[in-house]
Amino acid sequence: MEYPLPHNADAERAILGSILLGAKNVDEILSQLQLDDLFLPEHRVIFRHMTLLRKRGSPLDDLVVLHESLNSADELEKAGGTAYVSKLSDGLPRLSNVLHHVEIVKLKAHLRKKAVVAENILKMALGANGNASDVLSDISNLSAQLREDVGQKRILRFRSGAEIAATEEKVDWIVPGFVAKGAITELGAKVKTGKTTLLLSLIRAISTSDRFFDRPTLRTPTVYLTEQPTASLIQAMDRASLLGREDFYVLQHADAHGLSWPTVAAEAVKECGRVGAMVLVIDTLSHFAGLKGDAENNAGDALEAMVPLLQAAAAGIGVVVARHERKSGGDVGDSGRGSSAFAGAVDIVLSLRKPEGNAQKTLRVLHALSRFSETPPELLIEFVDGGYVAVGDPQEAAIKQAKNSILAISPEKVEEAIGLRELAETAKVPRATTQRALEDLLVEGSLDRTGKGKRGSPYLYFRRPNRFCSTSYIEGQKEKANC
């Protein structure tokens, strides 16, 4: 046969080594595993002696006893020699999931039997010289052994919480909290909000191992699928300092015209493997998946579009997919245009939005829903030098901005003092944020107020002419001074 028969030498060694380490379920292991299930001749010899020792009541967790059994039968060399037998348990944990390895070995043994049947069918077909109907009949009889497994239900493997905890794997972050190997991140934003700029800023950071949002990054090449035409793409790449880089690989939508989305996605995954890229970015999914009209609203079409991305993530690639948000917006996870099935299929949902109120044009708020605790629910970012940097907590930044706006419009004379509603409307700041900003300004001594704060006598605010003199006014009358 041209190809080696199916087997897993590591799983076989793990079973034998676990028995030597004193596996508690050794009787279950020995009852489930047959000698022919093992592929390597040396493993078969060792397993046969372990079975004999168990029948005699001899301990199986004693290497000396096993060594003596093999040596007395003159089969020590057939078992790989003293050095091989002595190292069977090297590197194995004492509490390994040995029954899982038994399942693997039995599956490989089953596949070997089917492979032999398939080989016999091939030989019979290639060497046929007699009656064609007789040959086909013989082939049909043999192939029945292959068809008997078709339609059988796969045996599901349930694991306890303890088993899962013992095999828990850490998250391999590319950008902590935002992009991880084997996970899918969705970035949603309204048109012209800065979505592509953010993606290219991310790519530049991981290409140069720079910090992104004040977080360390894992350096890796990137494969980028974009809907942008060449002219605007070159400008965007130039702003992100990606022009001329050898670790940034681009596929434009126009170059994928006529190909199905699964084909394009499969080729993108192959390209990731070819260039060693751990990140695949799709900007935007609707263009490459060909979702038009009501297709984007259909949960079935949405899940079908996500399948290639789930397969890419299963290959260990960190996938970042961009989508447009609906005009009406909404909560994170529901704001994406089309079916919510998109958000349900990903691990991290990000929404890039402009801050509320009269904020700087360079500021954006990144809202998030995530399966990972490392992802912040909100982050204020600012566009600086062609990319976004983290500024801090959006609420605190909004209050700071509100305080500046309120101070700029507050009158200096008590006679001209204005109320909360007018301040909020003039400063274009939400009422709740205005209230918090006013409280801070009063404590800081930058503002003062008049009135009793009740119906018929509301609080009215004005800027202190001398912030170093703390003076309070009630009903327009000076109450006290601490200068």
URURWO-V376339 format. One record per residue. N is the residue number from 1. SS is DSSP state (@ for helix, = for strand, . for the rest). PSI is psi in degrees with one decimal (NA if undefined). OMEGA is omega as a letter, one per 30 degrees, with the letter a starting at -180 (999 if undefined). Layout:
{{N;SS;PSI;OMEGA} {N;SS;PSI;OMEGA}}
This chain:
{{1;.;139.8;a} {2;.;-37.1;a} {3;.;149.2;l} {4;.;146.8;l} {5;.;150.0;a} {6;.;132.9;l} {7;.;165.6;l} {8;.;96.1;a} {9;@;-36.1;a} {10;@;-41.0;l} {11;@;-39.9;l} {12;@;-44.9;l} {13;@;-36.7;a} {14;@;-36.7;l} {15;@;-49.7;a} {16;@;-40.7;l} {17;@;-38.1;l} {18;@;-37.0;l} {19;@;-42.1;l} {20;@;-28.3;l} {21;.;0.3;l} {22;.;40.3;l} {23;.;132.5;a} {24;.;-29.7;a} {25;.;38.4;a} {26;@;-37.6;l} {27;@;-37.9;l} {28;@;-38.1;l} {29;@;-49.1;a} {30;@;-30.7;a} {31;@;-30.8;a} {32;@;-27.3;a} {33;.;131.7;l} {34;.;157.0;a} {35;@;-41.1;a} {36;@;-13.0;l} {37;@;-27.3;l} {38;.;140.6;a} {39;.;-45.9;a} {40;.;131.7;a} {41;@;-40.1;a} {42;@;-34.3;l} {43;@;-35.0;l} {44;@;-42.0;l} {45;@;-46.5;a} {46;@;-45.0;a} {47;@;-39.3;l} {48;@;-41.8;l} {49;@;-35.7;l} {50;@;-39.9;l} {51;@;-42.6;l} {52;@;-41.9;l} {53;@;-36.9;l} {54;@;-39.6;l} {55;@;-31.9;l} {56;@;-10.7;a} {57;.;12.8;l} {58;.;151.6;l} {59;.;142.3;l} {60;.;-8.2;a} {61;.;21.8;l} {62;.;108.4;a} {63;@;-33.1;a} {64;@;-41.3;l} {65;@;-43.8;l} {66;@;-43.3;a} {67;@;-42.6;a} {68;@;-37.8;l} {69;@;-44.3;l} {70;@;-42.1;a} {71;@;-40.7;a} {72;@;-27.4;l} {73;.;4.5;a} {74;.;39.2;a} {75;.;16.0;a} {76;.;-42.2;l} {77;.;-34.4;l} {78;.;-25.4;l} {79;.;6.4;l} {80;.;-3.8;l} {81;@;168.6;a} {82;@;-43.5;a} {83;@;-42.8;a} {84;@;-45.6;a} {85;@;-38.2;a} {86;@;-23.4;a} {87;.;10.6;a} {88;.;-37.2;a} {89;.;3.6;a} {90;.;131.5;l} {91;.;1.6;a} {92;.;136.7;l} {93;.;152.4;a} {94;.;-25.4;a} {95;.;63.4;l} {96;.;157.9;l} {97;.;74.5;a} {98;@;-31.7;l} {99;@;-29.4;l} {100;@;-39.0;l} {101;@;-34.0;l} {102;@;-43.1;l} {103;@;-41.9;a} {104;@;-47.0;a} {105;@;-41.5;l} {106;@;-37.6;l} {107;@;-42.5;l} {108;@;-39.3;l} {109;@;-40.5;l} {110;@;-42.2;l} {111;@;-33.5;l} {112;@;-43.0;l} {113;@;-41.8;l} {114;@;-33.8;l} {115;@;-37.4;l} {116;@;-41.1;l} {117;@;-44.8;l} {118;@;-37.8;l} {119;@;-40.2;l} {120;@;-37.8;l} {121;@;-43.6;l} {122;@;-45.5;l} {123;@;-40.2;a} {124;@;-40.7;a} {125;@;-41.7;a} {126;@;-29.6;a} {127;.;12.7;a} {128;.;125.0;l} {129;.;-9.6;a} {130;.;-148.9;a} {131;.;128.9;a} {132;@;-40.2;a} {133;@;-36.7;l} {134;@;-41.8;l} {135;@;-44.7;a} {136;@;-34.6;l} {137;@;-43.5;l} {138;@;-42.0;l} {139;@;-39.8;l} {140;@;-40.9;l} {141;@;-41.5;l} {142;@;-41.1;a} {143;@;-19.0;l} {144;@;-30.3;l} {145;@;-25.3;l} {146;@;-35.3;a} {147;@;-19.0;a} {148;.;-22.7;a} {149;.;-17.4;a} {150;.;132.0;l} {151;.;-11.3;l} {152;.;142.9;a} {153;.;140.9;l} {154;.;137.8;l} {155;.;117.6;a} {156;.;141.5;a} {157;.;112.5;l} {158;.;139.2;a} {159;.;146.5;l} {160;.;165.0;l} {161;@;-34.5;l} {162;@;-39.6;l} {163;@;-42.0;l} {164;@;-41.0;l} {165;@;-35.5;a} {166;@;-24.8;a} {167;.;15.3;a} {168;.;132.9;l} {169;.;140.1;l} {170;.;156.5;l} {171;.;128.1;l} {172;.;98.1;a} {173;=;136.6;l} {174;=;-43.6;l} {175;=;106.3;a} {176;.;125.9;l} {177;.;-14.4;a} {178;.;-41.7;a} {179;=;127.5;a} {180;=;151.5;l} {181;.;135.5;l} {182;.;13.3;l} {183;.;158.1;l} {184;=;128.9;l} {185;=;129.5;l} {186;=;129.5;l} {187;=;115.7;l} {188;=;147.3;l} {189;=;155.3;l} {190;.;163.5;a} {191;.;137.3;l} {192;.;30.6;l} {193;.;-18.8;l} {194;.;20.5;a} {195;@;-50.5;a} {196;@;-37.7;l} {197;@;-41.9;l} {198;@;-42.6;a} {199;@;-44.5;a} {200;@;-32.2;l} {201;@;-40.4;l} {202;@;-46.7;a} {203;@;-41.2;l} {204;@;-40.4;a} {205;@;-45.1;a} {206;@;-18.3;l} {207;@;-28.5;a} {208;@;0.6;a} {209;.;29.2;l} {210;.;164.6;l} {211;.;145.7;l} {212;=;124.5;a} {213;.;37.5;l} {214;.;28.9;l} {215;=;145.6;l} {216;.;153.5;l} {217;=;155.3;l} {218;.;122.6;a} {219;.;132.0;a} {220;.;149.7;l} {221;.;164.3;a} {222;=;140.5;l} {223;=;126.4;a} {224;=;119.4;l} {225;=;121.2;a} {226;=;146.9;l} {227;.;-8.3;a} {228;.;141.6;l} {229;.;166.4;a} {230;@;-43.6;a} {231;@;-51.6;a} {232;@;-29.4;l} {233;@;-43.0;a} {234;@;-42.0;l} {235;@;-43.2;l} {236;@;-41.7;l} {237;@;-38.1;a} {238;@;-43.3;l} {239;@;-31.5;a} {240;.;4.7;a} {241;.;41.4;l} {242;.;-10.0;l} {243;.;133.9;l} {244;.;-2.4;a} {245;.;141.9;l} {246;.;-3.3;a} {247;.;21.1;a} {248;=;113.5;a} {249;=;124.0;a} {250;=;136.9;l} {251;=;117.9;l} {252;=;150.8;a} {253;@;-36.4;a} {254;@;-30.9;a} {255;@;-8.7;l} {256;@;11.5;a} {257;.;133.3;l} {258;.;-11.0;l} {259;.;145.6;l} {260;.;156.0;l} {261;@;-44.2;l} {262;@;-36.4;l} {263;@;-45.0;l} {264;@;-44.4;a} {265;@;-41.5;l} {266;@;-40.7;l} {267;@;-35.6;l} {268;@;-39.8;l} {269;@;-41.0;l} {270;@;-40.4;l} {271;@;-38.7;l} {272;@;-42.9;l} {273;@;-38.6;a} {274;@;-40.7;a} {275;@;-1.5;l} {276;.;28.4;a} {277;.;133.1;l} {278;.;0.1;a} {279;=;132.6;l} {280;=;123.7;a} {281;=;130.8;l} {282;=;117.4;a} {283;=;92.4;g} {284;.;164.5;a} {285;@;-40.4;a} {286;@;-36.8;l} {287;@;-49.5;a} {288;@;-31.7;l} {289;@;-6.8;l} {290;.;34.4;a} {291;.;110.7;a} {292;.;151.5;l} {293;@;-129.6;a} {294;@;-7.4;a} {295;@;-35.6;a} {296;@;-22.5;a} {297;@;-11.6;a} {298;.;123.5;a} {299;@;-37.6;l} {300;@;-44.8;l} {301;@;-37.4;l} {302;@;-46.7;a} {303;@;-36.5;l} {304;@;-38.1;l} {305;@;-27.8;a} {306;@;-19.5;a} {307;@;-49.4;l} {308;@;-32.0;l} {309;@;-37.2;l} {310;@;-36.6;l} {311;@;-37.7;l} {312;@;-41.9;l} {313;@;-37.7;l} {314;@;-24.4;l} {315;.;3.8;l} {316;.;10.8;a} {317;.;139.8;l} {318;=;115.0;a} {319;=;131.9;l} {320;=;120.2;a} {321;=;131.5;a} {322;=;140.2;l} {323;=;153.8;l} {324;=;145.2;l} {325;=;153.7;l} {326;.;156.1;a} {327;.;-34.5;a} {328;.;-10.6;l} {329;.;-134.6;a} {330;.;-176.7;l} {331;.;153.9;l} {332;.;133.1;a} {333;.;-27.2;l} {334;.;-4.5;a} {335;.;-16.3;a} {336;=;144.1;a} {337;.;130.1;l} {338;.;-157.8;a} {339;.;146.0;l} {340;.;-6.0;l} {341;@;-26.5;l} {342;@;-53.4;a} {343;@;-34.0;a} {344;@;-22.4;a} {345;.;-7.5;a} {346;.;170.3;a} {347;.;-33.6;a} {348;=;127.3;l} {349;=;122.1;l} {350;=;142.0;l} {351;=;118.5;a} {352;=;120.2;a} {353;=;158.8;l} {354;.;143.4;l} {355;.;156.4;l} {356;.;154.4;l} {357;.;-165.0;a} {358;.;66.0;a} {359;.;165.1;l} {360;.;146.3;a} {361;.;-19.6;a} {362;.;-5.9;a} {363;=;145.5;l} {364;=;154.4;l} {365;=;129.4;l} {366;=;108.8;l} {367;=;150.0;a} {368;=;146.3;l} {369;=;134.8;a} {370;=;152.5;l} {371;.;-5.1;a} {372;.;137.0;a} {373;.;-18.7;a} {374;.;-14.6;a} {375;.;121.2;l} {376;.;140.5;a} {377;.;-29.1;l} {378;=;146.0;l} {379;=;126.9;l} {380;=;128.4;a} {381;=;157.7;a} {382;=;141.9;l} {383;=;113.5;a} {384;=;128.1;l} {385;.;45.6;l} {386;.;3.9;a} {387;=;175.4;a} {388;=;139.1;l} {389;=;152.1;l} {390;=;135.5;l} {391;=;-41.1;l} {392;=;-154.3;a} {393;.;126.2;a} {394;@;-38.1;a} {395;@;-45.1;l} {396;@;-39.7;l} {397;@;-38.0;l} {398;@;-39.1;l} {399;@;-40.4;l} {400;@;-44.2;l} {401;@;-39.8;l} {402;@;-40.2;l} {403;@;-42.4;l} {404;@;-42.5;a} {405;@;-41.1;a} {406;@;-43.2;l} {407;@;-34.4;a} {408;@;-27.5;a} {409;@;-6.1;a} {410;.;135.0;l} {411;.;158.7;a} {412;.;-16.1;a} {413;.;138.6;a} {414;@;-31.3;a} {415;@;-21.1;a} {416;@;9.6;a} {417;.;144.5;a} {418;=;159.4;a} {419;.;176.6;a} {420;@;-46.4;a} {421;@;-44.4;a} {422;@;-39.5;l} {423;@;-44.9;a} {424;@;-43.2;a} {425;@;-41.1;a} {426;@;-40.3;a} {427;@;-10.7;a} {428;.;49.0;a} {429;.;137.9;l} {430;.;148.4;a} {431;@;-44.5;a} {432;@;-41.5;l} {433;@;-38.3;l} {434;@;-42.2;l} {435;@;-45.7;l} {436;@;-39.8;a} {437;@;-40.1;l} {438;@;-41.6;l} {439;@;-43.9;l} {440;@;-42.2;a} {441;@;-34.3;l} {442;@;-43.5;l} {443;@;-39.4;a} {444;@;-18.6;a} {445;.;12.1;l} {446;.;-25.5;l} {447;=;157.6;l} {448;=;172.6;a} {449;=;158.7;l} {450;=;159.0;a} {451;.;171.6;a} {452;.;-1.3;l} {453;.;34.5;l} {454;=;174.0;a} {455;.;130.5;a} {456;.;-17.9;l} {457;=;66.6;a} {458;.;161.3;l} {459;.;134.2;l} {460;=;139.1;a} {461;=;146.5;l} {462;=;157.5;a} {463;=;135.1;l} {464;.;132.8;l} {465;.;-30.5;l} {466;.;102.8;a} {467;.;-10.5;l} {468;.;0.4;l} {469;.;111.6;a} {470;=;107.0;a} {471;=;134.5;l} {472;=;147.7;l} {473;=;136.6;l} {474;=;125.5;a} {475;.;35.8;l} {476;.;-1.7;a} {477;=;137.9;l} {478;=;127.3;a} {479;=;-47.4;a} {480;=;163.1;l} {481;=;135.2;l} {482;=;73.9;a} {483;.;NA;999}}
